[in-house]
Amino acid sequence: MDVDTGNMTPTNLVDKVVVPGDVVLDLTKMENQTIKLGSGLCQDCDYISVMQAGKLRLSKPNKYWVESSQKRYVPSSEDTVLGIVVEHRSDNFLVDIKAPNLAFLPVLAFEGGTRRNIPKFETGTLIYARVVKANGIMNPELSCTYASGKAAEFGQLKNGYTFETSTGLARMLLSSPTCPVLEALGKKISFETAVGLNGRVWVNASSPDDVILVSNAIMRSEFLSGTQQRIMAEKLLERLEKS
Protein backbone atom coordinates (compact mmCIF):
# COMPACT_ATOMS: atom_id res chain seq x y z
CA MET A 1 0.00 0.00 0.00
CA ASP A 2 1.39 3.43 -0.98
CA VAL A 3 0.34 6.59 0.84
CA ASP A 4 0.98 10.09 -0.51
CA THR A 5 2.10 12.28 2.37
CA GLY A 6 3.07 15.81 3.21
CA ASN A 7 5.97 17.13 5.47
CA MET A 8 7.60 13.82 6.38
CA THR A 9 9.51 13.64 9.65
CA PRO A 10 10.93 10.43 11.20
CA THR A 11 8.58 8.94 13.74
CA ASN A 12 10.01 8.50 17.25
CA LEU A 13 8.35 5.09 17.50
CA VAL A 14 10.62 3.28 15.03
CA ASP A 15 12.14 0.16 16.66
CA LYS A 16 9.81 0.53 19.65
CA VAL A 17 6.87 -1.65 20.71
CA VAL A 18 3.50 -0.44 19.41
CA VAL A 19 -0.01 -1.76 20.02
CA PRO A 20 -3.29 -1.60 18.08
CA GLY A 21 -4.65 1.94 18.00
CA ASP A 22 -1.28 3.70 18.26
CA VAL A 23 -0.85 6.50 15.71
CA VAL A 24 2.65 6.34 14.22
CA LEU A 25 2.42 8.94 11.43
CA ASP A 26 0.42 12.14 11.03
CA LEU A 27 -0.03 12.81 7.32
CA THR A 28 -1.09 16.43 7.90
CA LYS A 29 2.48 17.23 9.01
CA MET A 30 4.20 15.82 5.93
CA GLU A 31 5.32 17.22 2.59
CA ASN A 32 4.54 15.59 -0.74
CA GLN A 33 6.22 12.24 -0.64
CA THR A 34 5.18 8.62 -0.94
CA ILE A 35 5.54 6.14 1.89
CA LYS A 36 4.82 2.41 1.75
CA LEU A 37 2.88 0.57 4.40
CA GLY A 38 3.62 -3.06 5.19
CA SER A 39 1.86 -5.49 7.50
CA GLY A 40 0.34 -4.27 10.75
CA LEU A 41 -0.42 -0.70 9.63
CA CYS A 42 -3.41 1.00 8.06
CA GLN A 43 -4.45 4.49 7.00
CA ASP A 44 -7.33 6.13 8.89
CA CYS A 45 -8.05 9.51 7.28
CA ASP A 46 -4.91 11.59 7.93
CA TYR A 47 -3.25 9.13 10.27
CA ILE A 48 -1.31 5.86 10.00
CA SER A 49 -2.30 3.62 12.87
CA VAL A 50 -1.31 0.20 14.20
CA MET A 51 -3.44 -2.93 13.70
CA GLN A 52 -1.29 -5.50 15.52
CA ALA A 53 1.16 -5.45 18.41
CA GLY A 54 4.88 -5.62 17.69
CA LYS A 55 7.85 -3.39 16.88
CA LEU A 56 7.52 -0.60 14.35
CA ARG A 57 10.17 -0.99 11.66
CA LEU A 58 11.42 1.31 8.90
CA SER A 59 13.18 0.11 5.76
CA LYS A 60 14.80 3.23 4.35
CA PRO A 61 13.86 5.31 2.65
CA ASN A 62 10.12 4.95 3.09
CA LYS A 63 8.61 1.56 4.01
CA TYR A 64 7.04 1.09 7.46
CA TRP A 65 5.65 -2.09 8.97
CA VAL A 66 4.99 -3.74 12.33
CA GLU A 67 7.23 -6.69 13.07
CA SER A 68 5.71 -9.33 15.30
CA SER A 69 6.44 -12.96 16.03
CA GLN A 70 3.28 -14.67 14.91
CA LYS A 71 2.41 -17.84 13.09
CA ARG A 72 -0.30 -16.38 10.87
CA TYR A 73 0.91 -14.33 7.95
CA VAL A 74 -0.77 -11.16 6.64
CA PRO A 75 0.30 -10.66 2.99
CA SER A 76 1.80 -7.36 1.87
CA SER A 77 2.75 -6.28 -1.63
CA GLU A 78 6.40 -7.02 -2.57
CA ASP A 79 6.85 -9.60 0.20
CA THR A 80 8.80 -12.70 -0.79
CA VAL A 81 7.12 -15.91 0.32
CA LEU A 82 7.49 -19.68 0.26
CA GLY A 83 4.26 -21.24 -0.96
CA ILE A 84 3.01 -24.78 -1.39
CA VAL A 85 0.94 -25.60 -4.47
CA VAL A 86 -2.42 -27.09 -3.46
CA GLU A 87 -4.26 -27.07 -6.80
CA HIS A 88 -3.61 -26.51 -10.52
CA ARG A 89 -6.33 -24.76 -12.52
CA SER A 90 -6.39 -23.81 -16.17
CA ASP A 91 -5.18 -20.23 -15.60
CA ASN A 92 -3.43 -20.36 -12.27
CA PHE A 93 -2.04 -22.38 -9.39
CA LEU A 94 -3.64 -22.09 -5.95
CA VAL A 95 -0.88 -21.70 -3.37
CA ASP A 96 -0.84 -21.96 0.44
CA ILE A 97 1.25 -19.09 1.86
CA LYS A 98 0.02 -19.38 5.48
CA ALA A 99 -2.37 -16.47 4.93
CA PRO A 100 -6.11 -16.35 5.69
CA ASN A 101 -6.81 -17.00 1.98
CA LEU A 102 -5.05 -19.10 -0.63
CA ALA A 103 -2.95 -17.11 -3.09
CA PHE A 104 -3.15 -17.56 -6.83
CA LEU A 105 -0.12 -17.75 -9.10
CA PRO A 106 -1.01 -17.15 -12.78
CA VAL A 107 0.44 -19.79 -15.10
CA LEU A 108 2.05 -16.99 -17.15
CA ALA A 109 3.70 -15.28 -14.14
CA PHE A 110 7.10 -16.78 -14.94
CA GLU A 111 10.06 -15.50 -16.94
CA GLY A 112 9.21 -15.97 -20.62
CA GLY A 113 5.87 -17.49 -19.64
CA THR A 114 3.63 -18.53 -22.53
CA ARG A 115 0.79 -21.00 -23.01
CA ARG A 116 3.27 -23.40 -24.58
CA ASN A 117 5.62 -23.64 -21.60
CA ILE A 118 3.35 -23.64 -18.57
CA PRO A 119 5.16 -25.15 -15.55
CA LYS A 120 3.97 -28.58 -14.47
CA PHE A 121 3.79 -28.22 -10.71
CA GLU A 122 2.33 -31.13 -8.77
CA THR A 123 0.37 -30.68 -5.54
CA GLY A 124 2.89 -30.13 -2.74
CA THR A 125 5.48 -28.35 -4.92
CA LEU A 126 7.40 -25.68 -3.00
CA ILE A 127 7.52 -22.28 -4.72
CA TYR A 128 9.55 -19.16 -3.95
CA ALA A 129 7.52 -16.18 -5.14
CA ARG A 130 6.79 -12.46 -4.81
CA VAL A 131 3.48 -11.02 -3.62
CA VAL A 132 2.15 -8.75 -6.38
CA LYS A 133 -1.24 -7.79 -4.97
CA ALA A 134 -2.66 -8.11 -1.47
CA ASN A 135 -5.64 -6.72 0.40
CA GLY A 136 -8.01 -7.93 3.08
CA ILE A 137 -10.78 -9.00 0.68
CA MET A 138 -9.37 -10.79 -2.37
CA ASN A 139 -6.96 -13.68 -2.64
CA PRO A 140 -3.32 -12.51 -2.84
CA GLU A 141 -1.66 -12.68 -6.25
CA LEU A 142 1.87 -14.05 -6.69
CA SER A 143 4.52 -13.87 -9.38
CA CYS A 144 7.74 -15.80 -9.95
CA THR A 145 9.44 -12.78 -11.51
CA TYR A 146 10.47 -9.29 -10.51
CA ALA A 147 8.67 -6.33 -12.09
CA SER A 148 11.38 -6.42 -14.78
CA GLY A 149 10.18 -9.88 -15.83
CA LYS A 150 13.34 -11.63 -14.66
CA ALA A 151 12.95 -14.72 -12.50
CA ALA A 152 16.29 -14.47 -10.62
CA GLU A 153 15.89 -16.77 -7.59
CA PHE A 154 12.11 -17.20 -7.90
CA GLY A 155 10.49 -20.48 -8.91
CA GLN A 156 10.39 -24.08 -7.73
CA LEU A 157 12.65 -25.16 -4.86
CA LYS A 158 13.76 -28.77 -5.14
CA ASN A 159 15.25 -31.11 -2.55
CA GLY A 160 16.33 -29.61 0.77
CA TYR A 161 14.27 -29.31 3.94
CA THR A 162 11.43 -26.90 4.67
CA PHE A 163 10.20 -25.83 8.10
CA GLU A 164 7.97 -23.14 9.58
CA THR A 165 8.98 -20.26 11.83
CA SER A 166 7.41 -17.09 13.16
CA THR A 167 7.19 -14.08 10.86
CA GLY A 168 9.52 -12.22 13.25
CA LEU A 169 12.29 -14.80 12.83
CA ALA A 170 11.82 -14.73 9.05
CA ARG A 171 12.39 -10.97 8.98
CA MET A 172 15.47 -11.34 11.18
CA LEU A 173 16.93 -13.91 8.78
CA LEU A 174 16.40 -11.50 5.88
CA SER A 175 17.89 -8.52 7.69
CA SER A 176 20.89 -6.57 6.45
CA PRO A 177 23.74 -6.94 7.27
CA THR A 178 23.65 -10.74 7.22
CA CYS A 179 21.92 -12.34 10.20
CA PRO A 180 24.67 -13.43 12.70
CA VAL A 181 23.66 -17.09 12.80
CA LEU A 182 23.78 -17.39 8.99
CA GLU A 183 27.07 -15.51 8.83
CA ALA A 184 28.69 -17.79 11.44
CA LEU A 185 27.50 -20.98 9.73
CA GLY A 186 28.54 -19.74 6.30
CA LYS A 187 32.17 -19.43 7.38
CA LYS A 188 32.43 -23.19 7.96
CA ILE A 189 29.93 -24.95 5.71
CA SER A 190 28.26 -24.37 2.33
CA PHE A 191 24.48 -24.24 2.21
CA GLU A 192 21.55 -22.53 0.50
CA THR A 193 18.55 -20.92 2.13
CA ALA A 194 15.33 -19.33 0.92
CA VAL A 195 13.34 -17.41 3.52
CA GLY A 196 9.73 -16.34 3.09
CA LEU A 197 8.31 -13.42 5.05
CA ASN A 198 5.34 -15.71 5.63
CA GLY A 199 7.40 -17.74 8.10
CA ARG A 200 8.74 -20.60 5.98
CA VAL A 201 12.40 -21.46 5.53
CA TRP A 202 14.03 -23.80 3.00
CA VAL A 203 17.54 -25.16 3.61
CA ASN A 204 19.66 -27.21 1.24
CA ALA A 205 23.25 -28.48 1.54
CA SER A 206 25.50 -31.23 0.21
CA SER A 207 24.94 -33.51 3.20
CA PRO A 208 21.91 -34.29 5.42
CA ASP A 209 24.00 -33.52 8.52
CA ASP A 210 24.65 -29.98 7.29
CA VAL A 211 20.96 -29.47 6.49
CA ILE A 212 19.98 -30.59 10.00
CA LEU A 213 22.63 -28.41 11.64
CA VAL A 214 21.64 -25.25 9.75
CA SER A 215 17.93 -25.85 10.34
CA ASN A 216 18.43 -26.41 14.08
CA ALA A 217 20.63 -23.33 14.38
CA ILE A 218 18.03 -21.15 12.67
CA MET A 219 15.18 -22.46 14.82
CA ARG A 220 17.16 -21.82 18.03
CA SER A 221 18.21 -18.29 17.09
CA GLU A 222 14.98 -16.30 17.34
CA PHE A 223 15.36 -14.96 20.86
CA LEU A 224 19.17 -14.77 20.97
CA SER A 225 21.37 -11.72 20.61
CA GLY A 226 23.87 -11.57 17.77
CA THR A 227 26.68 -12.71 20.06
CA GLN A 228 24.59 -15.56 21.44
CA GLN A 229 23.71 -16.67 17.91
CA ARG A 230 27.38 -16.90 16.96
CA ILE A 231 28.28 -18.87 20.10
CA MET A 232 25.38 -21.28 19.56
CA ALA A 233 26.36 -21.80 15.89
CA GLU A 234 30.00 -22.45 16.82
CA LYS A 235 29.00 -25.07 19.39
CA LEU A 236 26.83 -26.88 16.86
CA LEU A 237 29.67 -26.83 14.34
CA GLU A 238 32.07 -28.27 16.92
CA ARG A 239 29.69 -31.15 17.59
CA LEU A 240 29.44 -31.84 13.86
CA GLU A 241 33.23 -31.94 13.50
CA LYS A 242 33.54 -34.41 16.40
CA SER A 243 30.81 -36.73 15.15
C-alpha positions as CSV (number, residue, x, y, z in Angstrom):
1,M,0.0,0.0,0.0
2,D,1.4,3.4,-1.0
3,V,0.3,6.6,0.8
4,D,1.0,10.1,-0.5
5,T,2.1,12.3,2.4
6,G,3.1,15.8,3.2
7,N,6.0,17.1,5.5
8,M,7.6,13.8,6.4
9,T,9.5,13.6,9.6
10,P,10.9,10.4,11.2
11,T,8.6,8.9,13.7
12,N,10.0,8.5,17.2
13,L,8.3,5.1,17.5
14,V,10.6,3.3,15.0
15,D,12.1,0.2,16.7
16,K,9.8,0.5,19.6
17,V,6.9,-1.6,20.7
18,V,3.5,-0.4,19.4
19,V,0.0,-1.8,20.0
20,P,-3.3,-1.6,18.1
21,G,-4.6,1.9,18.0
22,D,-1.3,3.7,18.3
23,V,-0.9,6.5,15.7
24,V,2.6,6.3,14.2
25,L,2.4,8.9,11.4
26,D,0.4,12.1,11.0
27,L,0.0,12.8,7.3
28,T,-1.1,16.4,7.9
29,K,2.5,17.2,9.0
30,M,4.2,15.8,5.9
31,E,5.3,17.2,2.6
32,N,4.5,15.6,-0.7
33,Q,6.2,12.2,-0.6
34,T,5.2,8.6,-0.9
35,I,5.5,6.1,1.9
36,K,4.8,2.4,1.8
37,L,2.9,0.6,4.4
38,G,3.6,-3.1,5.2
39,S,1.9,-5.5,7.5
40,G,0.3,-4.3,10.8
41,L,-0.4,-0.7,9.6
42,C,-3.4,1.0,8.1
43,Q,-4.5,4.5,7.0
44,D,-7.3,6.1,8.9
45,C,-8.1,9.5,7.3
46,D,-4.9,11.6,7.9
47,Y,-3.3,9.1,10.3
48,I,-1.3,5.9,10.0
49,S,-2.3,3.6,12.9
50,V,-1.3,0.2,14.2
51,M,-3.4,-2.9,13.7
52,Q,-1.3,-5.5,15.5
53,A,1.2,-5.4,18.4
54,G,4.9,-5.6,17.7
55,K,7.9,-3.4,16.9
56,L,7.5,-0.6,14.4
57,R,10.2,-1.0,11.7
58,L,11.4,1.3,8.9
59,S,13.2,0.1,5.8
60,K,14.8,3.2,4.4
61,P,13.9,5.3,2.7
62,N,10.1,5.0,3.1
63,K,8.6,1.6,4.0
64,Y,7.0,1.1,7.5
65,W,5.6,-2.1,9.0
66,V,5.0,-3.7,12.3
67,E,7.2,-6.7,13.1
68,S,5.7,-9.3,15.3
69,S,6.4,-13.0,16.0
70,Q,3.3,-14.7,14.9
71,K,2.4,-17.8,13.1
72,R,-0.3,-16.4,10.9
73,Y,0.9,-14.3,8.0
74,V,-0.8,-11.2,6.6
75,P,0.3,-10.7,3.0
76,S,1.8,-7.4,1.9
77,S,2.8,-6.3,-1.6
78,E,6.4,-7.0,-2.6
79,D,6.8,-9.6,0.2
80,T,8.8,-12.7,-0.8
81,V,7.1,-15.9,0.3
82,L,7.5,-19.7,0.3
83,G,4.3,-21.2,-1.0
84,I,3.0,-24.8,-1.4
85,V,0.9,-25.6,-4.5
86,V,-2.4,-27.1,-3.5
87,E,-4.3,-27.1,-6.8
88,H,-3.6,-26.5,-10.5
89,R,-6.3,-24.8,-12.5
90,S,-6.4,-23.8,-16.2
91,D,-5.2,-20.2,-15.6
92,N,-3.4,-20.4,-12.3
93,F,-2.0,-22.4,-9.4
94,L,-3.6,-22.1,-6.0
95,V,-0.9,-21.7,-3.4
96,D,-0.8,-22.0,0.4
97,I,1.2,-19.1,1.9
98,K,0.0,-19.4,5.5
99,A,-2.4,-16.5,4.9
100,P,-6.1,-16.3,5.7
101,N,-6.8,-17.0,2.0
102,L,-5.0,-19.1,-0.6
103,A,-2.9,-17.1,-3.1
104,F,-3.1,-17.6,-6.8
105,L,-0.1,-17.8,-9.1
106,P,-1.0,-17.2,-12.8
107,V,0.4,-19.8,-15.1
108,L,2.1,-17.0,-17.1
109,A,3.7,-15.3,-14.1
110,F,7.1,-16.8,-14.9
111,E,10.1,-15.5,-16.9
112,G,9.2,-16.0,-20.6
113,G,5.9,-17.5,-19.6
114,T,3.6,-18.5,-22.5
115,R,0.8,-21.0,-23.0
116,R,3.3,-23.4,-24.6
117,N,5.6,-23.6,-21.6
118,I,3.3,-23.6,-18.6
119,P,5.2,-25.1,-15.6
120,K,4.0,-28.6,-14.5
121,F,3.8,-28.2,-10.7
122,E,2.3,-31.1,-8.8
123,T,0.4,-30.7,-5.5
124,G,2.9,-30.1,-2.7
125,T,5.5,-28.3,-4.9
126,L,7.4,-25.7,-3.0
127,I,7.5,-22.3,-4.7
128,Y,9.5,-19.2,-4.0
129,A,7.5,-16.2,-5.1
130,R,6.8,-12.5,-4.8
131,V,3.5,-11.0,-3.6
132,V,2.2,-8.8,-6.4
133,K,-1.2,-7.8,-5.0
134,A,-2.7,-8.1,-1.5
135,N,-5.6,-6.7,0.4
136,G,-8.0,-7.9,3.1
137,I,-10.8,-9.0,0.7
138,M,-9.4,-10.8,-2.4
139,N,-7.0,-13.7,-2.6
140,P,-3.3,-12.5,-2.8
141,E,-1.7,-12.7,-6.3
142,L,1.9,-14.0,-6.7
143,S,4.5,-13.9,-9.4
144,C,7.7,-15.8,-10.0
145,T,9.4,-12.8,-11.5
146,Y,10.5,-9.3,-10.5
147,A,8.7,-6.3,-12.1
148,S,11.4,-6.4,-14.8
149,G,10.2,-9.9,-15.8
150,K,13.3,-11.6,-14.7
151,A,13.0,-14.7,-12.5
152,A,16.3,-14.5,-10.6
153,E,15.9,-16.8,-7.6
154,F,12.1,-17.2,-7.9
155,G,10.5,-20.5,-8.9
156,Q,10.4,-24.1,-7.7
157,L,12.7,-25.2,-4.9
158,K,13.8,-28.8,-5.1
159,N,15.2,-31.1,-2.6
160,G,16.3,-29.6,0.8
161,Y,14.3,-29.3,3.9
162,T,11.4,-26.9,4.7
163,F,10.2,-25.8,8.1
164,E,8.0,-23.1,9.6
165,T,9.0,-20.3,11.8
166,S,7.4,-17.1,13.2
167,T,7.2,-14.1,10.9
168,G,9.5,-12.2,13.2
169,L,12.3,-14.8,12.8
170,A,11.8,-14.7,9.1
171,R,12.4,-11.0,9.0
172,M,15.5,-11.3,11.2
173,L,16.9,-13.9,8.8
174,L,16.4,-11.5,5.9
175,S,17.9,-8.5,7.7
176,S,20.9,-6.6,6.4
177,P,23.7,-6.9,7.3
178,T,23.7,-10.7,7.2
179,C,21.9,-12.3,10.2
180,P,24.7,-13.4,12.7
181,V,23.7,-17.1,12.8
182,L,23.8,-17.4,9.0
183,E,27.1,-15.5,8.8
184,A,28.7,-17.8,11.4
185,L,27.5,-21.0,9.7
186,G,28.5,-19.7,6.3
187,K,32.2,-19.4,7.4
188,K,32.4,-23.2,8.0
189,I,29.9,-24.9,5.7
190,S,28.3,-24.4,2.3
191,F,24.5,-24.2,2.2
192,E,21.5,-22.5,0.5
193,T,18.5,-20.9,2.1
194,A,15.3,-19.3,0.9
195,V,13.3,-17.4,3.5
196,G,9.7,-16.3,3.1
197,L,8.3,-13.4,5.1
198,N,5.3,-15.7,5.6
199,G,7.4,-17.7,8.1
200,R,8.7,-20.6,6.0
201,V,12.4,-21.5,5.5
202,W,14.0,-23.8,3.0
203,V,17.5,-25.2,3.6
204,N,19.7,-27.2,1.2
205,A,23.2,-28.5,1.5
206,S,25.5,-31.2,0.2
207,S,24.9,-33.5,3.2
208,P,21.9,-34.3,5.4
209,D,24.0,-33.5,8.5
210,D,24.6,-30.0,7.3
211,V,21.0,-29.5,6.5
212,I,20.0,-30.6,10.0
213,L,22.6,-28.4,11.6
214,V,21.6,-25.2,9.7
215,S,17.9,-25.8,10.3
216,N,18.4,-26.4,14.1
217,A,20.6,-23.3,14.4
218,I,18.0,-21.2,12.7
219,M,15.2,-22.5,14.8
220,R,17.2,-21.8,18.0
221,S,18.2,-18.3,17.1
222,E,15.0,-16.3,17.3
223,F,15.4,-15.0,20.9
224,L,19.2,-14.8,21.0
225,S,21.4,-11.7,20.6
226,G,23.9,-11.6,17.8
227,T,26.7,-12.7,20.1
228,Q,24.6,-15.6,21.4
229,Q,23.7,-16.7,17.9
230,R,27.4,-16.9,17.0
231,I,28.3,-18.9,20.1
232,M,25.4,-21.3,19.6
233,A,26.4,-21.8,15.9
234,E,30.0,-22.4,16.8
235,K,29.0,-25.1,19.4
236,L,26.8,-26.9,16.9
237,L,29.7,-26.8,14.3
238,E,32.1,-28.3,16.9
239,R,29.7,-31.2,17.6
240,L,29.4,-31.8,13.9
241,E,33.2,-31.9,13.5
242,K,33.5,-34.4,16.4
243,S,30.8,-36.7,15.2
